């Protein structure tokens, strides 16, 4: 491909798509054209047949061309998601052409449940992938050859990128632009669109405090609130059970049943998220961050980061420090 030519971004749509899955990434690529010295991307909306496609919000978008008419090779293939994904998976014509274009694409991507279309085409077999957290279990069950990672906002495996729900598609698009055009252009886009540059790929799809909203018992929610407000405090099962006005054994059992993981795992998640935020947004030293987040020592925090975030705190700050 001519280095000066705009990169073709083929956006695959279908009826009942999620509008933001399409518009979010498309706006990022459009902003890249405005920030770069010359047009960098040419976005093309394709479907089985050209014409209007109604989104789940009721807004209609127009597919410019039939996917069968798109000639390979292309630069980037992006399949959007939405309620209509399940119909798209059953459309043999659409799936076949997604596979055809993917074979010669520089990179293949999906937003939200668009991962199901990639999986149906066999493009995720033997790969790591993600999708919206609500659909991860279904993806894993439907396509056992895919290693589904429910936590990250997007996953890269070779030249295949899959992202989580809705706004994570913008994070993915911004990461693609940064790969292509560099940090400065991506930063300018993030500022223009009031986005975080850039949420790390392995950032959780939903933070641990959101788990508090799922707990039914007031006592468990109170314990969770204590952890999120004071991660540096006493967050042992004994201390949290006292706040919940429950026995330790009953508290641990009920907490795990309602929240989905043990109290210790919840505390660890909150502390990791607290440390991430401090590393991204403050100039505090690693020792101070470790203390404020409840790890006690920098070495304890380092070991926890290596196990859960897969990088050490110093490298995390270097890579993901907020602008």
Order of alpha helices (4+ residues) and beta strands (2+ residues): beta-alpha-beta-beta-beta-beta-beta-alpha-alpha-beta-alpha-beta-alpha-beta-beta-beta-alpha-alpha-alpha-alpha-alpha-alpha-alpha-alpha-alpha
